[in-house]
Amino acid sequence: MIRGFEMKKKCDKLLGILCYALGILAALYVGGYLMLIKPIHVIIIAFGNDMLTLPLLLKSIIKIAFSTTFAGLVWCIGYIGYNFFKGDEDPDWAAIEARFRNKHSDTTNEDLLKEREV
């Protein structure tokens, strides 16, 4: 039973990392290439061939202006997928506190108060 639970946690973690990585790659492709680099390239080629028109220029400028916003949106979708698979399990605060107390058991509260006074 425990082994199956650990396997599910590992699969969820792997799927979360995969969603995060795909979100980054998709954001770079869509926001970086399709909406930033490609319109700049189209403007340069159209200008070089004397085919640059106002609608083409405006369309390209709008794409360039919104490229980072759209890249952020695509990245956020991947991040939401990561958090979905990561889950919302709270850490075991009692265990963390016990480890902290064991680590600092040689100093007492009086010692800490004396250190702060000095």
ABEGO torsion letter per residue (X at the ends): XAAAAAAAAAAAAAAAAAAAAAAAAAAAAAAAAAAAAAAAAAAAAAAAAGABBAAAAAAAAAAAAAAAAAAAAAAAAAAAAAAAAAEABBBBAAAAAAAAAAAAAABBAAAAAAAAAX
